[in-house]
Amino acid sequence: GVSAILYVQIASLAGALIGGILADRWMSKTTRGRILTSALGMAMFLPALFSVGNAGSLTVAIIGLIVFGFGWGFFDCNNMPILCQIARPEWRATGYGLMNLASISCGGFGDVAFGALRDRHVPLNIIFGAFAGIALLSIFIVLLIKPQASTETRQP
């Protein structure tokens, strides 16, 4: 129980702090800095998910959870700033609400799918590999975002 949550949460906090600083610095070079930081965080999910699914020991699983949490911090701290780059101010709260709805829905359906696959005796490495595939698809989707340079200061 503690190993499944504690390491991810601490790493997420560190990832959010470092990912936020990195994104802000990257933004001085390109308007896609936040997008690239978010994609980098999601790229950390891939080896993390494989290592957790294939862990031969608790230590390997914990290292994977730490990498996952760190990447999650990079991804999570940039969601609203990216939304602010692409959405008009009067639609940002609605956009963030929809993003949260999608996130919690995917998380809930993912839990149901995980349980159903385990009930069918699907090996953990296959399940975590499938989740890594979804994360890979997500990276490509995030990289399709094309912000306009003036969107942050744009008025309604």
Phi, psi and chi 1 to 4 in degrees:
 res  aa     phi    psi   chi1   chi2   chi3   chi4
   1 GLY       -  -56.8      -      -      -      -
   2 VAL   -63.9  -41.4  170.5      -      -      -
   3 SER   -64.9  -29.5  -65.3      -      -      -
   4 ALA   -74.7  -24.5      -      -      -      -
   5 ILE  -114.6  -46.9  -60.1  -61.5      -      -
   6 LEU   -55.5  -50.4  179.0   67.3      -      -
   7 TYR   -66.0  -38.9  -59.9  106.1      -      -
   8 VAL   -63.7  -44.7  171.7      -      -      -
   9 GLN   -67.1  -42.8  -65.5  -55.6  -43.7      -
  10 ILE   -65.0  -43.8  -68.6  171.1      -      -
  11 ALA   -65.9  -35.1      -      -      -      -
  12 SER   -63.8  -40.9  -67.6      -      -      -
  13 LEU   -61.3  -47.5  177.6   61.2      -      -
  14 ALA   -63.4  -41.7      -      -      -      -
  15 GLY   -63.7  -37.5      -      -      -      -
  16 ALA   -65.9  -42.2      -      -      -      -
  17 LEU   -65.7  -49.4  -67.3  171.1      -      -
  18 ILE   -70.5  -41.5  -66.0  168.4      -      -
  19 GLY   -64.0  -34.7      -      -      -      -
  20 GLY   -67.3  -44.9      -      -      -      -
  21 ILE   -62.6  -45.6  -67.5  167.3      -      -
  22 LEU   -60.6  -45.2  176.2   63.2      -      -
  23 ALA   -63.2  -42.8      -      -      -      -
  24 ASP   -62.8  -40.7  -71.6  -18.5      -      -
  25 ARG   -69.1  -40.1  -72.0 -169.2  179.1  163.8
  26 TRP   -66.0  -30.7 -143.7  -21.2      -      -
  27 MET   -64.9  -23.1  -76.9  -63.2  -65.4      -
  28 SER   -71.7  -15.1   68.9      -      -      -
  29 LYS  -105.4  -30.4  -63.2  178.4 -178.1    8.7
  30 THR  -155.4  145.1  175.2      -      -      -
  31 THR   -68.4   -9.6   58.9      -      -      -
  32 ARG   -95.2    9.9  -65.4  177.0   49.6   79.1
  33 GLY   -56.1  -44.1      -      -      -      -
  34 ARG   -68.5  -38.9  -67.2 -177.5 -178.4  106.2
  35 ILE   -63.3  -44.9  -66.1  163.0      -      -
  36 LEU   -65.9  -37.7  -64.0  171.8      -      -
  37 THR   -65.4  -42.6  -56.4      -      -      -
  38 SER   -61.5  -44.8 -177.3      -      -      -
  39 ALA   -64.1  -37.8      -      -      -      -
  40 LEU   -61.8  -42.5  177.5   62.0      -      -
  41 GLY   -61.3  -43.8      -      -      -      -
  42 MET   -65.6  -32.6  -73.5 -172.5  -75.3      -
  43 ALA   -64.4  -27.9      -      -      -      -
  44 MET   -69.6  -24.4  -69.7 -178.3 -148.3      -
  45 PHE   -61.4  -37.5  -64.0  177.8      -      -
  46 LEU   -58.6  -59.6  -57.9  175.3      -      -
  47 PRO   -65.7  -30.8   21.5  -30.1      -      -
  48 ALA   -63.8  -46.3      -      -      -      -
  49 LEU   -64.7  -40.4  -70.5  170.3      -      -
  50 PHE   -64.4  -40.8  -81.8  114.3      -      -
  51 SER   -68.9  -36.9   68.7      -      -      -
  52 VAL   -67.8  -42.3  170.7      -      -      -
  53 GLY   -69.0  -23.5      -      -      -      -
  54 ASN  -114.6   13.8  -67.9  -66.1      -      -
  55 ALA   -63.3  128.4      -      -      -      -
  56 GLY   -92.5   -8.0      -      -      -      -
  57 SER  -149.7  164.4   68.8      -      -      -
  58 LEU   -64.0  -35.1 -179.0   59.2      -      -
  59 THR   -61.3  -45.8  -58.3      -      -      -
  60 VAL   -63.8  -41.2  172.2      -      -      -
  61 ALA   -63.1  -41.9      -      -      -      -
  62 ILE   -64.9  -41.6  -71.9  171.5      -      -
  63 ILE   -60.4  -43.5  -69.1  168.2      -      -
  64 GLY   -61.4  -41.0      -      -      -      -
  65 LEU   -65.7  -36.5  -68.7  169.7      -      -
  66 ILE   -65.7  -45.7  -69.9  169.2      -      -
  67 VAL   -62.6  -41.9  172.7      -      -      -
  68 PHE   -60.6  -48.3  178.1   85.8      -      -
  69 GLY   -61.4  -41.8      -      -      -      -
  70 PHE   -61.9  -46.2 -165.8   71.7      -      -
  71 GLY   -63.6  -38.7      -      -      -      -
  72 TRP   -60.9  -39.6 -175.8  -95.9      -      -
  73 GLY   -60.9  -43.4      -      -      -      -
  74 PHE   -58.2  -46.3  -89.4   47.7      -      -
  75 PHE   -67.9  -51.0  163.4   76.4      -      -
  76 ASP   -67.6  -38.6 -159.7   34.9      -      -
  77 CYS   -71.8  -10.5   75.6      -      -      -
  78 ASN  -105.6   -1.7  -76.6  -68.4      -      -
  79 ASN   -60.6  -55.3  -74.6  -22.7      -      -
  80 MET   -66.3  -42.9 -173.0   59.9  170.3      -
  81 PRO   -60.2  -37.1  -27.4   36.3      -      -
  82 ILE   -66.3  -43.8  -68.8  169.1      -      -
  83 LEU   -57.9  -40.7 -179.2   66.6      -      -
  84 CYS   -64.8  -25.1  -70.7      -      -      -
  85 GLN   -76.2  -24.7  -75.4 -174.7  -86.1      -
  86 ILE  -116.7  -13.8   61.9  173.8      -      -
  87 ALA  -111.5  145.0      -      -      -      -
  88 ARG   -65.0  148.5  -65.5  177.6   59.5   98.8
  89 PRO   -53.2  -38.0  -26.8   34.3      -      -
  90 GLU   -73.5   -8.3   66.2  -89.4   18.4      -
  91 TRP  -111.9    1.1  -70.3  106.8      -      -
  92 ARG   -68.0  -42.6  -70.9  177.5 -175.6  163.5
  93 ALA   -64.3  -41.3      -      -      -      -
  94 THR   -63.1  -44.4  -58.5      -      -      -
  95 GLY   -60.8  -43.6      -      -      -      -
  96 TYR   -67.8  -36.9 -157.6   63.1      -      -
  97 GLY   -62.1  -42.7      -      -      -      -
  98 LEU   -66.3  -38.4  -69.6  171.2      -      -
  99 MET   -63.1  -42.5  -75.4  173.3   27.1      -
 100 ASN   -65.3  -40.2  -78.6  -34.0      -      -
 101 LEU   -59.7  -46.8  173.5   66.0      -      -
 102 ALA   -62.5  -41.9      -      -      -      -
 103 SER   -63.8  -50.1  176.4      -      -      -
 104 ILE   -70.1  -30.6   62.8  170.2      -      -
 105 SER   -67.4  -45.1  -63.1      -      -      -
 106 CYS   -63.5  -39.7  -71.5      -      -      -
 107 GLY   -62.2  -43.7      -      -      -      -
 108 GLY   -65.9  -46.2      -      -      -      -
 109 PHE   -65.9  -34.4  -69.5  132.0      -      -
 110 GLY   -62.7  -41.1      -      -      -      -
 111 ASP   -63.0  -43.2  -72.1  -15.1      -      -
 112 VAL   -62.6  -45.3  170.1      -      -      -
 113 ALA   -63.0  -42.8      -      -      -      -
 114 PHE   -58.0  -48.4 -173.8   95.2      -      -
 115 GLY   -62.5  -42.2      -      -      -      -
 116 ALA   -64.6  -39.9      -      -      -      -
 117 LEU   -68.1  -39.6  -68.9  169.2      -      -
 118 ARG   -65.7  -37.2  -71.1  -58.6  -66.6  152.4
 119 ASP   -61.4  -27.0  -72.9  -13.4      -      -
 120 ARG   -94.0   12.1  -71.8  171.0  178.6   72.4
 121 HIS    62.7   31.6  -52.5  -70.3      -      -
 122 VAL   -73.8  131.0  175.2      -      -      -
 123 PRO   -61.9  147.4  -18.9   28.7      -      -
 124 LEU   -57.2  -38.9  -76.1  176.3      -      -
 125 ASN   -64.4  -31.5   62.5  -24.2      -      -
 126 ILE   -71.0  -43.7  -59.5  -65.2      -      -
 127 ILE   -63.5  -50.3  -63.9  170.3      -      -
 128 PHE   -66.0  -31.6  -81.1   99.3      -      -
 129 GLY   -64.0  -40.4      -      -      -      -
 130 ALA   -64.2  -41.9      -      -      -      -
 131 PHE   -64.8  -36.2  -73.3  169.1      -      -
 132 ALA   -64.9  -36.7      -      -      -      -
 133 GLY   -62.4  -39.7      -      -      -      -
 134 ILE   -65.2  -40.2  -66.2  167.9      -      -
 135 ALA   -62.9  -39.1      -      -      -      -
 136 LEU   -62.6  -43.6 -180.0   61.7      -      -
 137 LEU   -60.8  -39.6  175.7   64.2      -      -
 138 SER   -62.3  -36.9  -62.2      -      -      -
 139 ILE   -59.5  -47.1  -66.6  169.1      -      -
 140 PHE   -63.3  -38.0  -68.8  118.9      -      -
 141 ILE   -65.6  -44.8  -68.6  169.8      -      -
 142 VAL   -63.4  -38.7  165.2      -      -      -
 143 LEU   -68.3  -14.2  -70.4  173.6      -      -
 144 LEU   -77.8  -13.6  -68.2  174.1      -      -
 145 ILE   -67.6  128.8  -62.1  170.8      -      -
 146 LYS  -123.1   93.1  -55.9  -74.8 -172.8 -140.0
 147 PRO   -74.8  153.0   29.5  -34.2      -      -
 148 GLN   -91.1  143.0  -64.0  174.9   -2.9      -
 149 ALA   -59.5  -32.4      -      -      -      -
 150 SER   -97.0    5.3   62.2      -      -      -
 151 THR   -62.6  -36.0  -56.1      -      -      -
 152 GLU   -63.0  -33.4  -77.6 -171.8  -49.4      -
 153 THR  -102.4    0.9   57.9      -      -      -
 154 ARG   -64.2  136.9 -177.0  175.0   68.3 -175.2
 155 GLN   -99.3  156.6  -63.7  -59.8  -47.1      -
 156 PRO   -63.9      -    9.5  -11.6      -      -
